């Protein structure tokens, strides 16, 4: 009897989440194609130039427009039809991919082309992201918000597992053209499903439709000015993103150039990180809401910052780097799930587009800064420092020698930076005030 009741509850849940699950699965499939292209281009650009900074600028060119324009994109998103906005942005991004494929096919692709293409894609993502956030809120019952964060990380982690495996295999067998072609195929699946198989309710108030864009953006800023807890949480994540993006800039440089590193090693460690976040996201999806979401966020980030960077700094083998990847990422899905739930539960739906866009500008502006700093520090500071070390010096004993040792030294430094950020924001009273409104959940 109990099994029958559980089955009924399961199918009832599927019925309530059907629209969201269709949107989530097809958009995640498209994300796999995009991630494979991005992964292949990182390898391509680093092998072309051998520079961490030149490779990091790929992400800088993608995030810079996202940060600069997000504050206005949310105001537009709150006015525009969410479904049409997502379709148009996806289409324009696909056009840039086609252009890249043509250049690649004619052996004319240059790294500056990729900077320009990433910039256009960044603009499209800027407009699409807040529309997608609001669309999710509208197609999903409130009681499933905890699961949404876990499912989102589930998709990203699964893509992290598959991306290096599939991309490496396709690159080796059929080349870059095939990777990009697969990207376009996944776009087609997601586009057709969204256009013809998904209905997203549009219920903007009439008064909001006539509101000027700058006024709408100002309302998002004013909301965060009054909601100091949400603002403090955004600043916490902005500081974490600075450290994390420095890590992201240095990571491929170390994996591709350090003794024991290679394209296969990069793929292996990324796959382990993907498996780890997959396991963590499954765990987070089925957990009940914790007594303190803020405590979970702080503890998860502190654990992550206190483990992986040290193992990357002192490790000499792929096994140690994989262990670091596991420890650094196992708790991140749980953090993300609770962060997502706090935002959805505390920010009114009619303000979410504007608030999310302001959040994107404030929380993510440190990402292009971090990528630039990470690439610059590896190429111009830490690698030259390690190159000047004599054999047997303290630094070479700690971080090894040769290319890649400078990146290892940088991981050691940012480990302390990450720990410091977590301890500082853990004392923020405004963030902890969010727990006082627990009843709203």
KAWOLIN-V799436 format. One record per helix or strand of 3 or more residues. SS is the DSSP state (h for helix, s for strand). FROM is the first residue (numbers start at 1). TO is the last residue. If there is no record, write none. Layout:
ss=SS from=FROM to=TO
ss=SS from=FROM to=TO
This chain:
ss=h from=2 to=49
ss=h from=52 to=79
ss=h from=82 to=105
ss=h from=111 to=139
ss=h from=142 to=174
ss=h from=176 to=197
ss=h from=206 to=209
ss=h from=213 to=226
ss=h from=228 to=257
ss=h from=263 to=286
ss=h from=293 to=305
ss=h from=308 to=314
ss=h from=318 to=329
ss=h from=332 to=346
ss=h from=349 to=387
ss=h from=394 to=399
ss=h from=405 to=425
ss=h from=429 to=440
